[in-house]
Amino acid sequence: MTQPVDDVTMTFVGNATMLLRIGGFTLLTDPSFLHRGQRAYLGKGLWTKRLTDPALEPHELPSLDAVLLSHMHGDHWDDIATRSLDKATPVVTTQAAARALGRKGFTATSDLRPWQQHLLSAGDDELRITSVPGVHGPGPLAKVLPPVMGSVLELVRGGEVAWRGYISGDTLYRPFLGDVLERCGPLDVLIPHLGGTKALGLTVTMDARQGADLVELLKPPVTVPVHFDDYDRFKSPLGDFVAEVGRRGLPGSLRTVQRGETVSLRA
């Protein structure tokens, strides 16, 4: 597919794995390269089976400025990523995931607490990454599932924000996510992790209704959903989210993306 003539794009690799080109920066998110039929370990005896193949293999990746990891789960960082990625690659993630990656030999992790920031520089551009809190495990699952973060990414040029996007990470909808607007400002794009993932009978990622709630809360001009059909624990199809957004007549445009497709992240 032809690359859009744009300086802010996303190539969808699958699940929550994206190749982001933001100004002069190239980021990889939540690297998962398992193939169809392989299983990812989620901890505490929980597994999930992959139903699709990734659109890119590690050897096809360009040079990376950083990896952005929402949390340490086998469907977001797998053994292939551990073996294949350069151990000196900067990884921006949670404190818990940074500790785990340190044990795997990664030497350039940034362990962010909620609302902490990390800054990347390239020429006259800066990329500001702000950690946003999330709730992956409701109730009793809070002690079972790892801490998770969303991320606000801001392309800063000449001291001004030229573009701002929010990747939700594996969180459930909570009204406090509205703090993204209060703390960072209006968004150019929202990238929600959907799927209505089930673990021990409980929903642990946003389903169609919760995803639509987030769109209604943040009112982004563009929404690009990910994380919806790659593993067998997903119970809320992308079509349900599209239908719910349409039924409510929510603001902005919905930009769905297929694995291997590159789309603009600008309105």
C-alpha positions as CSV (number, residue, x, y, z in Angstrom):
1,M,0.0,0.0,0.0
2,T,1.2,3.5,-0.8
3,Q,2.5,5.5,2.2
4,P,0.3,8.5,2.9
5,V,1.9,11.8,2.2
6,D,1.9,12.8,5.9
7,D,4.3,13.1,8.8
8,V,2.1,11.3,11.3
9,T,1.2,7.8,10.3
10,M,0.5,4.4,11.7
11,T,1.2,1.0,10.2
12,F,-1.0,-1.7,11.9
13,V,1.0,-4.8,12.6
14,G,-1.7,-6.6,14.6
15,N,-3.2,-6.7,18.1
16,A,-1.7,-3.6,19.8
17,T,1.5,-3.6,17.7
18,M,1.9,-0.5,15.6
19,L,4.7,1.2,13.7
20,L,4.3,4.9,14.4
21,R,6.0,7.6,12.3
22,I,5.6,10.9,14.1
23,G,7.6,13.7,12.6
24,G,11.2,12.6,12.7
25,F,10.5,9.7,15.2
26,T,9.8,6.1,14.6
27,L,8.2,4.1,17.4
28,L,7.0,0.5,17.8
29,T,4.2,-0.2,20.3
30,D,3.5,-3.4,22.3
31,P,5.7,-5.7,20.1
32,S,3.9,-9.1,19.6
33,F,5.1,-11.3,16.8
34,L,3.5,-14.6,17.6
35,H,1.8,-16.4,14.7
36,R,-1.6,-17.9,14.3
37,G,-2.0,-20.9,16.6
38,Q,0.7,-19.9,19.0
39,R,-0.2,-19.1,22.6
40,A,0.8,-16.1,24.8
41,Y,1.2,-16.5,28.5
42,L,-0.7,-13.9,30.6
43,G,0.5,-15.0,34.0
44,K,-1.2,-16.8,36.9
45,G,-1.9,-19.8,34.7
46,L,-3.8,-17.8,32.0
47,W,-3.1,-18.3,28.3
48,T,-4.5,-16.9,25.1
49,K,-4.2,-18.3,21.5
50,R,-3.4,-16.1,18.5
51,L,-5.9,-16.3,15.7
52,T,-4.0,-14.2,13.1
53,D,-0.5,-13.6,11.8
54,P,1.4,-10.3,12.3
55,A,1.8,-8.1,9.3
56,L,5.5,-7.5,9.9
57,E,8.3,-9.7,11.2
58,P,11.0,-8.2,13.4
59,H,13.6,-8.3,10.6
60,E,11.3,-6.1,8.5
61,L,11.3,-3.3,11.1
62,P,13.0,0.0,10.4
63,S,15.5,1.6,12.8
64,L,13.5,2.5,16.0
65,D,13.8,5.6,18.2
66,A,11.9,3.8,21.0
67,V,9.5,1.1,21.9
68,L,6.3,2.1,23.7
69,L,5.0,-0.7,26.0
70,S,1.7,-0.4,27.7
71,H,2.3,-3.4,30.1
72,M,4.0,-6.7,30.3
73,H,1.7,-9.4,29.0
74,G,2.6,-12.1,26.5
75,D,0.3,-10.7,23.8
76,H,2.0,-7.3,24.1
77,W,5.6,-8.3,24.5
78,D,6.5,-11.9,23.6
79,D,9.6,-14.1,23.5
80,I,10.1,-13.2,19.8
81,A,10.4,-9.5,20.8
82,T,12.9,-10.4,23.6
83,R,15.1,-12.3,21.1
84,S,14.8,-9.9,18.2
85,L,14.9,-6.4,19.5
86,D,18.1,-4.6,20.2
87,K,18.6,-4.6,24.0
88,A,19.8,-1.0,23.8
89,T,16.6,0.2,22.2
90,P,14.9,2.7,24.5
91,V,11.7,1.3,26.0
92,V,9.1,3.6,27.6
93,T,6.8,1.7,29.9
94,T,5.5,1.1,33.4
95,Q,7.8,0.6,36.4
96,A,6.8,-3.1,36.7
97,A,7.5,-3.8,33.0
98,A,10.8,-1.9,33.1
99,R,12.0,-4.2,35.9
100,A,10.9,-7.3,34.0
101,L,12.7,-6.0,30.8
102,G,15.8,-5.3,32.9
103,R,15.9,-8.9,33.9
104,K,15.7,-9.8,30.2
105,G,18.8,-7.7,29.4
106,F,17.2,-4.4,28.1
107,T,19.4,-1.5,29.3
108,A,17.5,1.6,28.2
109,T,14.1,1.4,29.9
110,S,12.2,4.5,31.2
111,D,9.9,3.5,34.0
112,L,7.1,6.0,34.1
113,R,4.6,6.6,36.9
114,P,1.2,8.0,36.1
115,W,1.4,11.4,34.4
116,Q,5.2,11.3,34.3
117,Q,6.7,12.4,31.0
118,H,9.6,11.2,28.8
119,L,11.1,13.3,26.0
120,L,12.7,12.2,22.7
121,S,14.6,14.7,20.5
122,A,15.4,14.6,16.8
123,G,16.7,17.7,15.1
124,D,14.3,20.5,15.8
125,D,11.4,18.1,16.8
126,E,10.6,16.8,20.2
127,L,8.3,13.9,21.1
128,R,6.7,14.2,24.5
129,I,5.3,10.9,26.0
130,T,3.0,11.2,29.0
131,S,2.0,8.1,30.9
132,V,-1.8,7.9,31.5
133,P,-3.1,5.6,34.3
134,G,-5.4,2.7,33.4
135,V,-7.4,-0.1,35.0
136,H,-6.7,-3.5,33.4
137,G,-7.9,-5.7,36.2
138,P,-11.2,-4.8,37.9
139,G,-11.9,-5.8,41.4
140,P,-10.1,-9.0,42.4
141,L,-8.1,-9.1,39.1
142,A,-6.3,-5.9,40.1
143,K,-3.8,-8.2,42.0
144,V,-3.5,-10.7,39.1
145,L,-3.0,-8.5,36.1
146,P,0.0,-6.2,35.7
147,P,-0.1,-2.5,35.9
148,V,-0.9,-0.8,32.6
149,M,-0.4,2.6,31.1
150,G,-1.9,4.6,28.3
151,S,0.2,7.2,26.5
152,V,-0.3,10.7,25.2
153,L,2.2,11.4,22.4
154,E,2.8,15.1,21.5
155,L,4.9,16.2,18.5
156,V,6.5,19.5,19.6
157,R,7.9,22.0,17.0
158,G,9.1,25.4,17.9
159,G,7.8,25.0,21.4
160,E,4.3,24.4,20.1
161,V,2.3,21.1,20.0
162,A,1.9,20.3,16.3
163,W,0.0,17.0,16.9
164,R,-1.3,15.1,19.9
165,G,-2.6,11.5,20.1
166,Y,-3.7,9.2,22.9
167,I,-3.2,5.4,22.9
168,S,-5.4,4.0,25.7
169,G,-3.5,0.8,26.5
170,D,-5.3,-2.2,27.9
171,T,-7.7,-0.2,30.2
172,L,-11.3,-0.3,31.0
173,Y,-13.4,2.8,30.5
174,R,-13.2,5.0,33.6
175,P,-14.4,8.7,33.9
176,F,-10.9,9.7,35.1
177,L,-9.6,9.2,31.6
178,G,-11.1,12.6,30.9
179,D,-8.0,13.9,32.7
180,V,-6.2,13.4,29.4
181,L,-7.9,16.6,28.1
182,E,-7.5,18.5,31.4
183,R,-3.8,17.7,31.7
184,C,-2.7,17.5,28.0
185,G,-5.2,19.3,25.9
186,P,-7.5,18.4,23.0
187,L,-6.6,15.4,20.9
188,D,-5.9,14.9,17.2
189,V,-6.5,11.2,17.4
190,L,-7.6,8.5,19.8
191,I,-6.3,4.9,19.5
192,P,-8.4,2.7,21.8
193,H,-7.5,-0.8,22.8
194,L,-10.8,-2.7,22.4
195,G,-11.9,-6.4,22.2
196,G,-13.8,-6.9,25.4
197,T,-11.1,-9.3,26.6
198,K,-12.3,-11.8,29.1
199,A,-10.2,-13.3,32.0
200,L,-11.7,-15.4,34.8
201,G,-15.1,-14.4,33.6
202,L,-14.5,-10.6,33.9
203,T,-14.0,-8.1,31.1
204,V,-10.5,-6.6,31.3
205,T,-10.4,-4.4,28.1
206,M,-13.0,-2.0,26.7
207,D,-15.8,-3.6,24.8
208,A,-17.9,-1.8,22.2
209,R,-20.0,0.2,24.7
210,Q,-17.0,1.2,26.8
211,G,-15.0,2.2,23.7
212,A,-17.9,4.4,22.6
213,D,-18.0,5.9,26.1
214,L,-14.4,6.9,25.7
215,V,-15.0,8.5,22.3
216,E,-17.9,10.4,23.8
217,L,-15.8,11.5,26.7
218,L,-12.7,12.7,24.7
219,K,-14.4,13.8,21.5
220,P,-11.4,13.2,19.2
221,P,-11.7,14.3,15.5
222,V,-10.3,10.8,14.5
223,T,-10.5,7.4,16.2
224,V,-8.4,4.5,15.0
225,P,-9.3,1.3,17.0
226,V,-6.9,-1.6,17.6
227,H,-6.7,-4.7,19.7
228,F,-9.9,-6.4,18.7
229,D,-9.6,-9.8,17.0
230,D,-6.1,-11.2,17.2
231,Y,-6.6,-13.5,20.2
232,D,-9.2,-15.9,21.4
233,R,-10.0,-14.0,24.6
234,F,-11.5,-11.1,22.6
235,K,-15.3,-11.3,22.9
236,S,-16.4,-7.9,21.4
237,P,-15.8,-7.6,17.7
238,L,-14.8,-4.4,15.9
239,G,-18.1,-4.3,14.1
240,D,-19.9,-3.9,17.4
241,F,-17.8,-0.9,18.2
242,V,-18.4,0.7,14.8
243,A,-22.1,0.1,15.1
244,E,-22.3,1.6,18.6
245,V,-20.4,4.7,17.6
246,G,-22.8,5.1,14.6
247,R,-25.9,4.5,16.7
248,R,-24.9,7.2,19.2
249,G,-23.9,9.6,16.4
250,L,-20.6,10.4,18.1
251,P,-18.4,13.2,16.9
252,G,-15.3,12.7,14.7
253,S,-14.5,10.1,12.1
254,L,-13.9,6.4,12.6
255,R,-10.8,5.2,10.7
256,T,-10.6,1.4,10.8
257,V,-7.3,-0.2,9.7
258,Q,-6.4,-3.6,8.5
259,R,-3.2,-5.5,9.4
260,G,-0.5,-4.3,7.1
261,E,-2.3,-1.1,6.2
262,T,-0.8,2.4,6.8
263,V,-3.1,5.3,7.7
264,S,-2.7,8.9,8.5
265,L,-3.2,9.9,12.1
266,R,-4.3,13.5,11.2
267,A,-7.8,14.7,10.8
